[in-house]
């Protein structure tokens, strides 16, 4: 997930500075594994998934969906330039895990280019706030959300490119997890996660 995000992003803050984090959580949003990147970024991914699950009814979460937020008040995000994307992983119709990532965008509107005003007195000076939104609906892009985001960036092509890089990263993680579940079975997969947590505690 990390390698795909880095190699496909258009933004040098992601592919050179590596201002990014990737991770996998269980169905409840507890962190299972993380890729390389900034530890502070990795540490917010589980909180973001948990907050997402609180705000989105389970009936509105389906295979192929991808959600996005960059709002610190939604939980799990550091500031508006950093967007968390998360994708549910379903096996046999049951939610078994989430893939998630976070990356630093070049510009999300606000009072200054780059969206990091040192004289900002409130969050509105920082740029466009996205509550938890569905970015991909059952595999289909929600074009209105893409359009709003691009219209509020000074670098809309970079923003769209970074979005698709993040989506590709999530989908690769999703496919690898699904392959594990299909190989060993859903019960064995769940037992392995429990054992993993116990091992960490020991």
N, C-alpha and C positions, 0 to 999 in steps of 0.2 A: 504494500500500500504506500509506504513511504517513498520507495524508488519510483513508482509510477507518478506520484504527485510531483516529485522533484523533476523528473524528466519531461513532463508534459506541461508544466506551468509556464506561463508567458512572463511572469513577474520575477525579476532577479532577487527580490526579497525572499522569495520562496526557493528558487533553484540555486542561488549562490549563497545567501545568508542562512538558508535552511530554517527560516522563521515559520516553522510548521510542526505539527504533531499528528500522529496517527494512532489509532487504538481499536481494540475490540472489547466489547462488554458482553455480559450475559444478557438474558432477556429482561432482567430487572434493572440493567444499567450499571452493574458492578464491574469494575475494570478487570479484564482477564489478561490482556497482553497489550503491549505498546511497541511502536516502532521507534526509530531514531527521531531526533528533533529536540526541541526545547522542553526540558522536564516540566516547566511551569505550564506549558501548553498541554502536554499529555495529562497533567493532573486535573485539568478542567473538563476533559471529555466525558468522564463518567457522570459528573454533575449535570452536564448539559443534556445527556441522554435521559437521566432521571427526571429532570425538569420538563423535558419534552413529553415524557410519558405521563406526567401530571397534567399537562395542558391539553394534550390531544387524546380524545376518547379512543379506546382500543378498537372500536368499530371503524375508526377513520384511518387505521394503520393497516396497510395491505402490502402484499409482495410487490416489489418494484418501486415502492415509494422512497423518496428521499426528502428529508426535512432540513431546513436551514434556520439559523438565528445568528445575529451579531449583537444582540441587546444584552448588556450586562445585567439588566433588571430581570431578564428571563432565566438567569442562572447559567453558570458554566462558561461565560465569555469574559474576556479581560477588557477590551475596548472595541469600538465600532469597526476598526480596521480588521479585526480578527473575527472571521466567520466560522462557525461550527456547522458541519454537515453531518447528518446521521442517516443510516439506512438499516431497516429491519431485515433480519434473515429468518425466513420461514422454512420449516421442513415439515412435510406432510400436513400443512395447514397450521402448524404450531410455531409461534415466535420462539426462537432458540437463542438468538444473539443479535447484537447490533455492530455495525462497523461505523466508525466515526473519525473525522479529521478536523483540523483547524489550521488555517493559514492566514498570513498577513496580506491583505490587499493593498494595492498601491494608492487607491483613492476611492472614498465613499462619500463624496460631497463635503459639506462643512464649510467653514469660513476661510480655510486656506488649502492650497494644493497639498495633497498628501494626507489631509484630514486629521492632522495632529497639531492643532493650534495650542501653543503654549500659554496663551492668554484666555483660553476658554473658561467661561464662568459656569457653564452648564453643559449637559450632554448634547443639547441641540446645536451647539457650535461645532460638534465633532463630525456630524454627518447624518446619513440615513440610518435610522433604526429599523431593524427587522425583527418583529416578534417571531415566535416559532411559526414558520410557514411551510406549506408543502411545495417543494421546488419541482419534484418529479412525482407525477401521479400515476401509479401502476405502470411505470416505465415510460410515460409520456411527459415531456417537459411542460410545465405550466408557463406558457409564453408571457402571460401578463406579469408574472413575478420577475422573469428575466428582463422584460422591458422596463419595469420600474427601476430595477437596480442599475441597468445600463444608462438610463436617463439621468440618474443621480451620481454619475461618476465622470470625472474629467478624462478618464482613460477607459472608456467603455469596452473597447476591444480586449484590453488586458483583463478587465474584470470578467468578461464572458469566457475568455480562455482559461483563466484560473478556476472559474466555476466548473468547467468541463474537466479540467485536470483533477479537481477534487472529486467529482462524480466518478471518473474512471478509477480513481484510487479506491473509493468505497465499493464499487462493483467488483473489482478484483478480490478484495477481502471477502465480500459476500460469496463469490464463487468458490473460493478456497475453503471457507467454512462449510458451505453446502456439500462440497466434495468429501470433507471429513465425516459429516453426518451420514451421508449416503454410504460411505465405506464401512463405518463402524456401528451405525444405528443411533437413533436419537437418545435412547436411554443411556447408552455407553458414553455418548458425548456429554450429556448432563452430569453423569457420574464423574467423568474426567475433570470437569470444571470444579465440582465439589472437592475432589481430591487435590486439585491444584491450589485451591484456597487453603485447605488444611495444611498442605506442604508449606505454603508461604507462612502460615501462622507458626508452624513448628520451627 
